[in-house]
Amino acid sequence: METLRLALASVLLVAVVGCADDADTEQQTGADLIFINARVYTLSWDEPAPDGSIDPGAPHDGSRWQPDAEAVVTEGGEIVFVGKTKEALLYRAEATRVVDLAGATVIPGLVDSHTHVFGLGAALDRINLVDIATEEEAVALIVERAQSVPAGEWIVGRGWDEGAWANRYPDKALLSEAVPDHPVFMGSLHGFAGWGNQMALDAAGITAETEVPVGGEMRLGDDGEPNGLFLNRGVQLLSAAIPESSRETLTNQLLLGLNQMAADGYTAVHDAGLGTRAMDILEELETADRLPIRVYAMLSLRDEPLIRKWIDKGPDTDSDSMLVTRTVKAYYDGALGSRGARLLYDYADQPGHRGISGDSYGFNQALNAEAMHAGFQIAIHAIGDAGNREAIDILEGVFKENPATARNRHRIEHAQVMSPDDIPRLGQLGIIASMEPPHAMEDKTWAEERLGPDRVLGAYAWRSLREANARLTFNSDNPGSDHDIFYGLHSAITRQDKNQQPEGGWYADQAMNADEAVRGYTNWSAYASFREDESGIIEAGRWADLTVMDVDPFVLADESPGDILNGRILMTIVDGNVVYERD
């Protein structure tokens, strides 16, 4: 809604305010930043009821949302005042920067609670196959890149949609013919499929006799030879042959990813599944004070030496460092799109097949239990209804052995398809459902084909989970999905894609209201990382982590939800520092 945008795009974020009245010069303290004339939503009121009913204390008059403050003051990395512009200006000192937001919206700092920032940086650094519709288009991009890459060097792309392409998977034929002189690997959108040419197969030493990891698949052609397409755990056969990136390259890609997240309004990320090299780089950057936003590290259970090192050390007990490590990320089953998610009954579009899970997918149950006993929060990737049931059973089993472990806010990452019998268990056991609103919109074109009309009712079931008193946190799982917050909010509120389809929303009874959607990326995500006392609400004494945007998602959700997609991030503030500002 244009009336809610900044009055003039050319005067975004004017940072100078003239001298105040004499009455305003009675300074309370020397502030670092003062934001005035803003639409501030503090989220300090109680969250909506499980059925979505808005709390009576919320700034909502029964028909329309109103911001509950217009100014915020920060000092020394903390918020020191929230309220009216006139009172906020009392905190101004000579070195204070005053920012007139001219009606822009301020919310608590955004948190993407399931990301892969190294992967995001690499994706920004490689051939982008996201939204590529056909094999021919993807190959054309590789051909174009090959013209500037010396013969024999690897070409890597990422982002083709393994779910949308599942009934027409590509093979090596066209790619090998078009690009014969470079080994090529093209990873899929969610990482559960990979595709390469003959030179890549040769470089990896892959033949028809190659042993495929349990839980993986290597497709064969009519000639009985590998056809270049790999699924689930089979992807690593080909991807492992790609030369390892240098530490300098990985560092640069990490910073590229983190700075992109900052530019997109995020003040913190939960990075899911970090190995030894990634942790070394993060720790080095933290020591050098080079992390632009907060990183909540989730160690990969697949890196056993790293996990054992941290079990001996114990999880971080602080919350305010730029890098906090207290979580272990585990994979339990595959993806729904590639038919790797473990289902209780056969896939509707592939009778006789139920996916893979557990030790067949590299899940080390004994090591997982050791990490839980050592005090770590566990985040288990579970997609299918069987995968989710078994993951919950595993957590509950450890709770019974050691009741103290139940206090560590364990998480199911994705919780994508759940049996009605298992949905209440998350609330009963205190397990957080860590979910991606964009996944529902990206998967809706084929999800019902995989599941059938009955099981799809338990898929992406945000409202059902809330009504079962389960805690949620929202995220993107980037680079597998677009992490744009306006896309995420729009998906959660409307259950529609970027083209605002389908009309009325896809299983719209599972949609969130604006309060719930915003909390999913702020307040609820703070809870998922034990930071609900420091962030997620704008009030004095909390961290000065803020996100400024040029649309009001609360008002637009009711009046013109499609306009949420047009929003832009104007500023991102972390620990009182402006880490991004729109020019």
N, C-alpha and C positions, 0 to 999 in steps of 0.2 A: 504494500500500500504506500503510494508515493508520499503521502502526508507524514508517514512515519520515517521516511528516509531523511538524510541530511538535506538541509534546505538547498545548498549549492555544493555540487561535487567538487568544485574548484577550491572550496574553502574548508575542506576536511581538516579536522583536528587543528584548529588554530590554538597555538600554545602560549599566547601572550595575552594577559589581561592587564588592563591599566590599573593605576593606583585606586585603591578602594576609598570609601568614605573614612573619615577620621574614626568612626565607631568601629570600623573593620580592622583597624591597625592594632587593636589590642590582641596580640598574638598569644595563642595558647602554647605553641611550640613551633619549632622550625621544621615544617613539613618538607618532604622530598617532592611529592606529587599531589596536586589537587585537581580532581575532575569535577567539573561543574556543568549545570544545565544538561544533565543526562537523564535517561530513563533507567533507573537502577532497580533491578529485581534482586533482592538480597537472599531469597529463599529461606528466610529466618522463620517463616511460619511453618506449621506442621505439614507434612506431605499429604497428598490425597489419600483417601481411603482405598482399600484394595479394589473396590469397584469403580474407582476413578472419581468419586465425589470430591469436590474441592473443599479443602479445610475451611471452616467458618472464619478463621483468622487470616486467610489469604487476602491480598489486595484485589478482590474481585467483588463487584457490587451485585452479582447475580446475573449480569448480562455482559459485562466487559471487564477485562483486566486493566489495572492501573499500576504503574511502578510505585514502589513503597519508599523510594528515596530519589534524590536528584543530584547528590554529590558524594564523593568518596575522597578521603584524605589518607595518604600513606606516608610512613616514616620508618626508616631502618628495616625495610622488608616486611612491615606489618601495617595493617589497617588501623588507623587511630581515630577515625571519625566517619560516620555514615549519616547523612541527613540532608538538610537544606543547603543551598548554595551560599546564602549569606553567612551562616555559621561556619561553613567550610573555609571561607576566605579568611577567617580569623586565624587560621593556622599558617598563613603565608609568611614566609621570611624572604630575605634577599635572594637566596639561592633556590627558592621553591619554583618548580615549574607548574604553572596553572594551565590546564587544558580545558578549553570550552568545547564540549562535545556536541553542542547545538542540537540536542534531541536524539543523539545516538543511544543505543541500548548497552548497558553494562550488566553482565552476569558473572557469577563465580567462574574462575578459570576452568576452561574445558579440559577434560581428561579423556584420552583414548585408552581404555583399559584393556585392550588386546591389540597390540601392533607388532610389526616386524620392521623396525626402523632401518636396520642394516639392509633388509630386502627392499625397503622403499628407496633408500639411497642408491642401491644397485639398479633398481628399476628406472630411476631418473637418469642413470648413467648408461643404460642399455637400450636396446630396441624395444619400444613400447608396443605390445600387441593387444592392449586392452581395447575392447570394442571393435576389434577386427572381426568381420563376419564370416570370412571364407578362407580356406586354405590358400587359394590363389593370391588373395590380398596379402596374407602373411608372408608368403614366399617372395612376393614382389618387394617387400620391405627388406628382406634378407639380401636379395639380389642388389638392391640399391646400396646397402651397407658394404657388400663385398667389393664394390668398385674402389673403396678407399682403404681396404684392409689388406695387408700383404698376404699372399698365398700361404696357406698352411696354418695361419692363426685362427683361433676359435672365434666364432660369431655367436653371441648369446642374445636371445630375446626372451620376453616373458609377458604373459597376460592373456593368452587365448583362453576362452572359456570352456573348460572341460565338461561342464554340465550341459551347456547349450549345444556343444558339438558331439555329445556322447553317441548319437546314432549315425554320425558321419565322421568318425575319427580319421585324421589324415594318416598317410604313411610316408615312407621315404622317397617314393618314386619321383614325384614332381620336384621335391626339394633337392634330391641328388642330381637330377638332370640340370636344374637351374643353377645350382651352386656346387660344382664338383670339386673345387680346389680349396675349400675351407671346411673344417669340421663345424657343424652347426647344431646347437641345442636350443630348443624353444620350450621353456617351461610354461605350464598352464597358469591360469588365474589364481587358483588356490593351492597350487603346488602338488596336486595329486595326479598329474599326467605330465609326460614329457615326450618330446618328438624330436628326432634327429635325422640327419642324412647318412649316407653310407660311409662317408669319410669320418664322421663322428663315431659310428659303430666300429670302424676299423681302429680308430685311435683308442677306443675303450677296450678293444679286444673282444668284442661281443660277437658270439656266433650262436647257432642253434643249440649248441651244447652248453652254453653258459647257464650256470645254476641261478635260478631266480629266487630272491629272498622270500621267505614265507610271508604271505600277505601282499605279494606283488604279482604283476602280470607283465609278460613280454609277448607282444602280439607277433605272430608268424604270418608270412605271406603264403601264397599258393605254392611257392617253391620250397616251403619248409624252413626258410631263413627268416631271421628277425626283420620285421617290416618297418622298424624305426619308431614304433609307438609303444610307450611304457606307461603302466598305471600303478597308482598307489606306491607301495614300497619298491616296486620295480624301477621307479624313476631314478633311484640312486645309482643303478647300474651305469646309466649314461651320464648323469650329472657329476658323478664322482670323477669322471675323466677330465673334466674342465680344469685347466691349470689353476692352482690356488692363487687367489689375489694376494698381492703384497700387503703388508701391514699398513703402509702409507695409503694404498687404494682403499682398504677397508675403513681406515680412519676418516678419509675424505668422504666416503659414501655415508658413513654414520652421521657426520656433521651435516652433510647435504640433506639427509633425511630428517634430522632433528630441526634444522632451520626451516625446512619446509613445513613441518608440523607447527612450529612457532608462527610462521606466516599464515597458517590456516587456523590460528586461534587457540591452539592447545598449549597449556601450561605444563602438562605432564603426560607421560605415556607409560603404560605397562608393557614392557617388551617381552614377548612370549616365546621362550625356548632358546635361551642364550647358551652358547658353548664356551669353551675355554678361551679361544682367541677373542671372541666378542667381549667377554668379561674383562680380559686384560686391557683391551682398548678403552672400555668404559671407565675402568678404574684409573687408568692413566689420565684420561681427560678430566675426570673429577678432581684428581690431585692437582692438575694444572688449572683448575677453575675454568674449564672450557666448555662445559655442558650448558647449552643455552636454555634448556627446559629440564624439568625434573624427570628422572628415569627410575621407574620401579621395576627392578630386574627379576625375571622369572627364569630360573636356571633350567636347562634341558636335562630331563631325567635320562636321556639317551647318552649323555656324556658322564659315564660313571665315575671316572677319576675326579671330575669337577664336583660332582655331587658328594663324593666321599670326603673331599677336601672341606666342603662347606658343612657337612654333617659334623666333622671334627671341630670346626670353628663355631658353628651355630649361626642361626639367622641374625641379621642386623636387628638391633633393638631400638634404634632411633628412627624417627620419621622425617626429620627436617634436613637431612643431607640431600644433595642433588642426586645422588645415587644411593638407593636403598635396595638391599637384597634380602628377601625373606620368603621367597616363593619358589616352588619347583613346578615346572610345566611338564606334563606327560601326555603322550598321544595314546589313546585307547582304541580308536577305530579310524576308518578312512572317511572320505567325503561322499555325500549323497549323489552329487553329480556324476562321479566316476563309478558309482555303485560299489563304493568301498565301505560306506557306513554300515554298521552291523544292525540288521533288522530282526525283530522277533519272528516275522513271517517273510515269505519270499517277496522279492521285488515284484511289484505289479507288472512291470514291463520286462522282467527277466525271470520267469518261473524257474525254481530250483536253485536260485542264488540269493544269499542273505548277507553278503558282505563279510568283512573280517574284523577281528578285534583281539584285545588281550595280548598274550605273548606272541600271537601270530602277527601282531602289528608292532612288535618291539616294546611292549609294555612290561617293565620289570617290577612285578608286584612286590617282591621282597624289598627291593631298594626303595620303592615308594613308601612302604610302611616304615622303613628305617628313618626316612626323611621326616615323616609325620611324627614319629616318636622323638625326633630331635628338635621339634618345635616349628617346623616349616609349614607354611600354608601350601596346600596342594591345589594345582589348577589342572584338571584333567580334560583334555580334548575328547568330547563325546558327541557324536552326531546322530546315530540311529537310535531307535527306541530300545533295542537290545543293548547297544553300547552304553546308553545312558543308565539303563537299569543296572548293568553290571558294574559301571563306575560308581554308582551310588552304593551298591552292595559292598564294594571294596572299601569305600570310606567308612561306611557304617560298621563294617567288621573291625576296623582299627579303633573306632570310637568305643566299641564294646570292650576291646582289650585294654584301652587306655583312655578313659573318659576325658582326661585333660586335653587330648588332641582335638576334641570337638570344638574347642574355643577358638580355633585358628582360622575361622572364616574361609573354609575350603570352597573351591569354585568348580563348577562344570563349565568349561569353555565351549560355547555354542549352544548346548542344551537344545539342539535343533529339532529333533523329533522325539516326542515323549509319549509313552502310554498314559492314558488317564489314571491308571493305578499308581504311576510313579510321580506324577506332578505334585501331589500333596507331600511327598517325602522330602522334597527340598526345603519346604517351610518347616516341617517337623524336625529336620536334622540341622537346620541352620546353614545349609549349603547355598551359596550364591550362584545364580544363573547369569553367566557372562555372555551376552548375546549381541548380535549385529543386525539392527534394523535393515540396513541395505541388503543383507543376504536374502531376506524374504522377498524383496522386490526383484533381485537378480535371478532368484531360483523359481519364481512363481510360474514361469512359462513351461517348466518341465517337472517340478516337484510332485505335482499330483500324478503325473505319469509313473513316477517311481513308487509312489506310496498308495495310490488309489484314493477314492473319495472319503473313506472313513479315517485312515491313519493320518491324512493330511490335516485333519482337525486338531491333531496334537503337535503340529509343526509350527515353529516360530510363534508359539502360543504365549505371548507376553501377558495378556490379560488373565488367562487361566492360571499362570504362575503367580501373578500378583494376588489373585483371589484365593490362592492356596497359601498366602502369607510368605511366599518366597521372596527373597531380596534379589533385585536385578542390578546389573550394571551394563551400560551400552557402549559399543565400540565399533571399530570398522574391520579389524583383521586385515589391515592394509599390509602389503600392496595388493592383496587379493580382492579388496573392495575399495571403492572411492571413499576416502576418509573425510570428505567435505562435510562439515557439520550441518550445513543447510540441507544437504541431501539426507543425512542421517536423521535430522529432526523431522523433515518432511515424510520420510519413510515411516518413522515411528507414529506420527500423528495421523497420516492419511492412508497408510498401507497402499500407496500408489507409487509408481516409478517416476522417473524424471519427465516422462511425457504425460504425467497425471492420469495414468491408466492402471487398472481398469476403473471405470466410472463407479464411484461409491466405495472403492477400495477392495483389496483382495482379502477375503475373510475379515472384514472390517470390525467385527466384534472383538478382535484381538488388539485393536489400535490403542494407543496411549493418548492422553490429553497433553496439552502443552506443558503443564507443570511436571508431569511424569517424564516426558521426553527430555526436558532440560535437566531434570535431576539425574536422569540416566547417564548423562555425560558430565555431571558435576558432583552433586551431593552424594548420589549413590555410588559413584566411582571412587569418591574419597573414602567412603566406608569400606569398599572392597580392598583398599590398601591401608586400612587402619589409620586414616588421616582425617576422620570426620570431626575431630576437635580442632584441627588446624586449617582446614580448607573446606570448600564446598558450600560455604555460606559467607556472605559479605557482612561482617560485623567487626567492631573494634576488638583488637587482640588476636585476630586471625592473620594468616599469611596474606600478603598483598599479591595474590595471584588472581588476575582479572582478565576477562575477555570483553572487548568492545566490538560491537557489530552495528551495521547501519539499518537493520530491520528489527522490528519487535516481534519475535516469534510467538509470544503470548497472545497478542492481539490478532496477528495474522492467522493463527491457527483457527480462530473462530470466524474471521471475516473474509479472509482470502488466502487459504493455505498454500495455494500454488505459488504465491509471491515469496514464500520462504526460500524457494530455490534461487531467487535472485539476490539473496543476501551476500554481503561482503564483510570480511573481517577488517576492522580499522586499526586496532591495536591489540597487542598481547603483552601483558605485564606479568613477570615472574619474579617473586621475591622483591617486589618493589622496583624492578628494572624493566624498562621498555625494551623487550627483545624483538618486537616487530612493530612497525608503524607504516601504514599505507601512505605512499608518497602522494 
